[in-house]
Amino acid sequence: MRLGILRATALAACLAACGPTDAPVNHDSNQPRKIGLRLYRGSLYGRPGIFFFEASDTALTLAYDSALCGLFQAWKGPVLGTHINPDGTYGDQGPSYHLQIEHRLWVVRNSEDTLDAKVRFLGVDEDSSGYIGFRYGLVLPAGDTIFVTEEPSWDNHYGDNALRRDFIFRGIPYGATVSVRLGGIAGGWPEVWEQSAGGLLLGPAGQERLEIGNDDVSATKVRWTGSGAH
């Protein structure tokens, strides 16, 4: 865990439109703009407000959508548009690990109903080592806000490339539960999800979600089976 180490200026939110249901080649003309050690900002498939995090130089790049307040796509290789092809053109992203097609990732419920929570992107922080944390706010009808920090990182301890997503929750009211959609469309490698610490990992393959009912930290991890082979 890297709790409390993220100390940088928050970046403003950008809204994005709904996107495709598959993973076409990105044809956005503008290169992502580098805004940190391993953090870039740009667009993807016509969606503005995308933050690209190069979790590993060659093994994992993440595209976080500030409108979704969560992970949109992950792929093998560097940030798109930052490497040059032999013909002089800028390269696109490598093979996809994961694509999220749901348009609503966050749900807040009490014992009886689903609450009309407004999801807000509050910024992204990067520390001096290049670790990052995305910050979200779930604004409840009564005006209270649940604060969430997500800290993604690359993990290949067991040979396969994997993504660890640590979540920190603050302000969950008594009797309420928060869930966030994790599972999506797997690319060239099957996804295997696991979870530890606070909360529960629920749902069938491809629709996994993290659910938690109190302020806590939860560690989730998705491993792409066979992706570590060269």
C-alpha positions as CSV (number, residue, x, y, z in Angstrom):
1,M,0.0,0.0,0.0
2,R,1.1,3.6,-0.7
3,L,-1.3,5.3,1.7
4,G,-0.6,8.9,2.3
5,I,2.4,9.3,-0.1
6,L,0.5,11.0,-2.9
7,R,1.0,14.8,-2.6
8,A,0.6,16.7,-5.9
9,T,-1.7,19.3,-7.4
10,A,-5.1,17.9,-8.5
11,L,-5.9,18.0,-12.1
12,A,-9.3,19.3,-13.2
13,A,-12.0,16.9,-14.5
14,C,-12.9,16.6,-18.1
15,L,-16.2,15.1,-19.3
16,A,-16.2,12.5,-22.0
17,A,-18.8,11.1,-24.4
18,C,-20.0,7.4,-24.4
19,G,-17.7,5.2,-26.4
20,P,-17.5,2.1,-28.5
21,T,-18.4,-1.4,-27.5
22,D,-15.2,-2.9,-28.9
23,A,-11.5,-1.9,-29.3
24,P,-10.8,-0.3,-32.7
25,V,-7.5,1.3,-33.5
26,N,-7.2,4.7,-32.1
27,H,-7.1,7.4,-34.8
28,D,-7.0,10.5,-32.6
29,S,-4.6,12.9,-34.3
30,N,-3.2,14.5,-31.2
31,Q,-0.4,12.8,-29.2
32,P,-1.0,12.4,-25.5
33,R,0.7,15.2,-23.6
34,K,3.1,14.2,-20.9
35,I,2.1,15.8,-17.6
36,G,4.1,13.8,-15.1
37,L,6.8,11.2,-14.7
38,R,4.6,8.4,-16.1
39,L,1.3,10.2,-16.6
40,Y,-0.1,11.6,-19.9
41,R,-3.3,13.3,-20.8
42,G,-5.2,13.1,-24.1
43,S,-8.1,11.4,-25.9
44,L,-8.9,7.9,-27.0
45,Y,-11.4,6.8,-29.6
46,G,-12.7,10.4,-29.6
47,R,-13.1,10.5,-25.8
48,P,-11.5,13.5,-24.2
49,G,-10.4,13.6,-20.6
50,I,-8.3,10.4,-20.7
51,F,-5.4,10.0,-18.4
52,F,-2.8,7.5,-19.6
53,F,-0.6,5.9,-17.0
54,E,2.5,4.0,-18.1
55,A,2.5,1.4,-15.3
56,S,5.3,-0.5,-17.0
57,D,7.5,0.7,-19.8
58,T,6.8,-2.3,-22.0
59,A,4.2,-4.4,-20.3
60,L,1.2,-2.3,-19.2
61,T,-0.4,1.0,-20.1
62,L,-3.7,2.1,-18.5
63,A,-6.3,4.6,-19.8
64,Y,-8.5,6.1,-17.1
65,D,-11.6,8.0,-18.2
66,S,-12.4,11.0,-16.0
67,A,-16.1,10.8,-17.0
68,L,-16.4,7.2,-16.0
69,C,-14.2,7.7,-12.9
70,G,-12.4,4.5,-13.6
71,L,-10.3,2.3,-15.8
72,F,-11.5,2.3,-19.5
73,Q,-8.8,0.3,-21.2
74,A,-5.5,-1.5,-20.5
75,W,-3.0,-2.8,-23.1
76,K,0.4,-4.3,-23.5
77,G,3.1,-1.8,-24.5
78,P,3.8,1.9,-24.1
79,V,1.4,4.9,-24.2
80,L,0.1,5.3,-27.7
81,G,1.7,8.0,-29.9
82,T,4.9,8.1,-27.8
83,H,6.9,5.6,-29.9
84,I,7.8,5.9,-33.6
85,N,7.1,3.2,-36.2
86,P,9.8,2.4,-38.8
87,D,7.8,4.4,-41.4
88,G,8.0,7.5,-39.2
89,T,4.4,7.4,-38.1
90,Y,3.4,7.4,-34.4
91,G,2.5,3.9,-33.1
92,D,-0.9,2.9,-31.7
93,Q,-1.4,1.0,-28.6
94,G,-0.4,-2.7,-28.3
95,P,-2.8,-5.6,-27.9
96,S,-5.6,-5.0,-25.5
97,Y,-5.8,-6.7,-22.0
98,H,-9.1,-5.1,-20.9
99,L,-11.9,-2.9,-22.2
100,Q,-14.7,-1.5,-20.1
101,I,-18.0,-1.0,-21.9
102,E,-20.3,-0.2,-19.0
103,H,-21.2,3.5,-18.7
104,R,-22.0,3.5,-15.0
105,L,-19.2,2.0,-12.8
106,W,-20.2,3.3,-9.4
107,V,-23.4,2.4,-7.5
108,V,-24.4,3.4,-3.9
109,R,-27.2,1.6,-2.1
110,N,-28.8,1.7,1.3
111,S,-30.8,-1.1,2.9
112,E,-33.8,-0.5,0.6
113,D,-32.9,1.6,-2.5
114,T,-30.2,2.6,-5.0
115,L,-29.2,6.1,-4.2
116,D,-29.0,8.8,-6.8
117,A,-25.3,9.4,-6.2
118,K,-23.5,11.9,-8.5
119,V,-20.0,10.6,-9.4
120,R,-17.3,13.3,-9.6
121,F,-13.7,13.1,-10.8
122,L,-11.7,15.0,-8.2
123,G,-8.2,14.8,-9.7
124,V,-5.1,12.6,-10.0
125,D,-2.0,12.9,-7.9
126,E,1.5,11.6,-8.7
127,D,4.4,11.4,-6.3
128,S,8.1,11.8,-6.9
129,S,8.5,8.1,-7.7
130,G,5.8,8.0,-10.4
131,Y,3.1,6.3,-8.3
132,I,-0.4,7.8,-8.9
133,G,-3.7,8.0,-7.2
134,F,-7.1,8.8,-8.8
135,R,-9.6,10.6,-6.6
136,Y,-13.4,10.4,-7.0
137,G,-16.3,11.8,-5.1
138,L,-19.7,10.1,-4.8
139,V,-22.1,12.9,-3.9
140,L,-25.3,11.6,-2.1
141,P,-28.8,13.1,-2.3
142,A,-28.5,14.5,1.2
143,G,-25.3,16.3,0.2
144,D,-22.7,14.1,1.9
145,T,-19.8,12.8,-0.1
146,I,-18.1,9.5,-0.1
147,F,-14.4,9.9,-1.1
148,V,-12.5,7.2,-3.0
149,T,-8.9,7.0,-3.9
150,E,-7.7,4.4,-6.4
151,E,-4.0,3.6,-6.7
152,P,-3.1,1.3,-9.7
153,S,0.2,-0.4,-10.2
154,W,1.8,-3.1,-12.3
155,D,2.4,-6.5,-10.8
156,N,4.2,-9.5,-12.4
157,H,5.3,-11.4,-9.3
158,Y,3.9,-14.7,-10.7
159,G,5.1,-14.4,-14.3
160,D,1.9,-13.0,-15.9
161,N,1.3,-9.3,-16.3
162,A,-1.2,-8.1,-13.8
163,L,-2.8,-4.9,-12.5
164,R,-3.2,-4.2,-8.9
165,R,-6.0,-1.6,-8.0
166,D,-6.0,-0.5,-4.3
167,F,-9.1,1.4,-3.2
168,I,-9.4,3.7,-0.2
169,F,-12.9,4.6,1.0
170,R,-13.9,7.4,3.3
171,G,-17.3,8.7,4.3
172,I,-19.5,5.7,3.7
173,P,-22.7,6.3,5.8
174,Y,-23.9,3.6,8.2
175,G,-26.1,1.1,6.3
176,A,-24.9,2.1,2.9
177,T,-22.8,0.0,0.4
178,V,-20.6,1.1,-2.5
179,S,-19.9,-1.0,-5.5
180,V,-17.6,-0.4,-8.4
181,R,-17.6,-2.4,-11.6
182,L,-14.2,-4.0,-12.3
183,G,-14.7,-6.7,-14.9
184,G,-14.8,-6.0,-18.6
185,I,-14.0,-7.4,-22.0
186,A,-10.8,-9.4,-21.9
187,G,-8.4,-9.0,-24.9
188,G,-5.9,-11.6,-25.9
189,W,-5.5,-13.1,-22.5
190,P,-8.2,-14.4,-20.0
191,E,-8.8,-12.2,-16.9
192,V,-8.5,-13.7,-13.4
193,W,-9.6,-11.3,-10.6
194,E,-8.9,-11.6,-6.9
195,Q,-9.4,-9.4,-3.9
196,S,-8.2,-9.0,-0.3
197,A,-8.6,-6.8,2.7
198,G,-11.9,-4.9,3.0
199,G,-15.0,-5.5,0.9
200,L,-16.1,-8.4,-1.3
201,L,-15.4,-9.4,-4.9
202,L,-18.8,-10.4,-6.5
203,G,-20.3,-11.2,-9.9
204,P,-19.6,-13.6,-12.7
205,A,-16.6,-13.5,-15.0
206,G,-16.5,-10.3,-17.0
207,Q,-18.9,-8.6,-14.6
208,E,-16.9,-8.6,-11.4
209,R,-17.5,-5.8,-9.0
210,L,-16.0,-4.7,-5.6
211,E,-18.6,-4.1,-2.9
212,I,-17.9,-2.5,0.4
213,G,-20.0,-1.3,3.3
214,N,-17.7,0.7,5.6
215,D,-14.6,2.9,5.4
216,D,-11.7,0.7,4.6
217,V,-9.0,-0.2,2.2
218,S,-9.5,-2.9,-0.4
219,A,-6.8,-4.5,-2.7
220,T,-8.0,-6.0,-6.0
221,K,-5.8,-7.6,-8.7
222,V,-6.5,-8.8,-12.2
223,R,-4.1,-11.2,-13.9
224,W,-3.9,-11.8,-17.6
225,T,-3.1,-15.5,-18.0
226,G,-0.2,-16.2,-20.3
227,S,0.6,-12.5,-20.9
228,G,4.1,-12.7,-19.4
229,A,5.4,-15.0,-22.2
230,H,7.5,-13.4,-24.9
